[in-house]
Amino acid sequence: AQLRAVARLLPAIAQVAVIRTWSGCEGYVRDMLPVMGRSATTLGLFHAFGFSGHGFQLGPGVGDAMAELITTGRCETPLDDFRIDRFKARRAEMDSGDAL
């Protein structure tokens, strides 16, 4: 059905033989940024999710950064903007009326 819909816009694609397709869930996070770093609640747990379809492109760099963080306890790549507890801070702002 999707190929027929696309063929209406791009007739040449009607001649394409589709041999394989992929379907899956996209991991979107409320602020559209991934979550990376230590868990805010569980010692020894690390997060790396919510890449909104960009995981394949970012995978090598994310793997390198997470491996460094997990093995050394620190990371040269700044990860603060991707911390899981950023949502808690945002929620506190909203509750206090400071957020727009």
C-alpha positions in Angstrom: 0.0 0.0 0.0 2.8 2.4 0.8 4.6 1.7 -2.5 1.4 2.4 -4.4 1.0 5.7 -2.6 4.6 6.7 -3.3 4.1 5.7 -7.0 1.4 8.3 -7.3 4.0 10.9 -6.5 6.9 9.3 -8.2 5.6 7.0 -11.0 9.1 5.5 -11.8 9.1 3.8 -8.4 6.2 1.6 -9.5 8.8 -0.5 -11.4 10.9 -1.1 -8.3 10.8 -4.7 -6.9 10.7 -4.5 -3.1 12.5 -7.5 -1.7 12.8 -6.4 1.9 11.2 -3.9 4.3 11.8 -2.9 7.9 9.4 -1.7 10.5 10.0 -0.9 14.2 9.4 1.5 17.0 11.1 4.8 17.3 12.3 5.9 20.7 11.2 9.5 21.0 11.8 11.4 24.2 9.7 14.4 25.3 12.4 16.9 24.5 13.6 15.0 21.4 17.1 14.5 22.9 18.5 11.1 23.8 19.1 10.0 27.3 22.7 9.0 28.1 24.6 8.5 31.3 24.2 7.1 34.8 20.8 6.2 36.2 19.5 8.7 38.7 18.1 5.8 40.8 20.0 2.6 40.3 23.7 2.2 41.0 25.5 0.5 38.2 22.8 1.2 35.6 23.6 3.3 32.6 21.2 4.7 30.0 21.6 5.2 26.2 18.2 5.4 24.5 15.8 7.7 22.8 17.8 8.4 19.6 14.6 9.0 17.5 15.8 7.0 14.5 19.4 8.3 14.6 20.9 5.4 16.6 22.6 3.9 13.6 24.4 7.1 12.8 25.2 7.9 16.4 25.9 4.4 17.5 29.7 4.4 17.2 30.1 7.7 19.1 27.6 6.8 21.7 29.2 3.4 22.3 32.6 5.1 22.7 31.3 7.7 25.1 29.3 5.1 27.2 32.2 2.7 27.3 34.5 5.5 28.6 31.9 6.5 31.2 31.3 3.0 32.4 34.9 1.9 32.5 36.5 5.1 33.9 33.7 6.8 35.7 34.0 9.9 33.5 33.7 10.9 29.9 35.5 13.5 27.8 32.3 14.1 25.8 30.0 16.4 27.7 26.9 14.3 28.5 25.1 16.6 31.1 22.4 17.7 28.6 21.4 14.1 28.1 21.1 13.1 31.8 17.9 11.2 32.7 17.2 13.5 35.7 16.8 16.5 33.4 13.1 15.7 33.3 12.9 15.9 37.1 14.5 19.3 37.0 12.1 20.4 34.3 9.1 19.1 36.3 10.3 21.0 39.4 10.4 24.2 37.3 6.9 23.6 36.0 5.6 22.9 39.5 7.1 26.1 40.8 5.8 28.2 38.0 9.2 29.2 36.7 8.8 27.5 33.3 7.2 29.2 30.4 
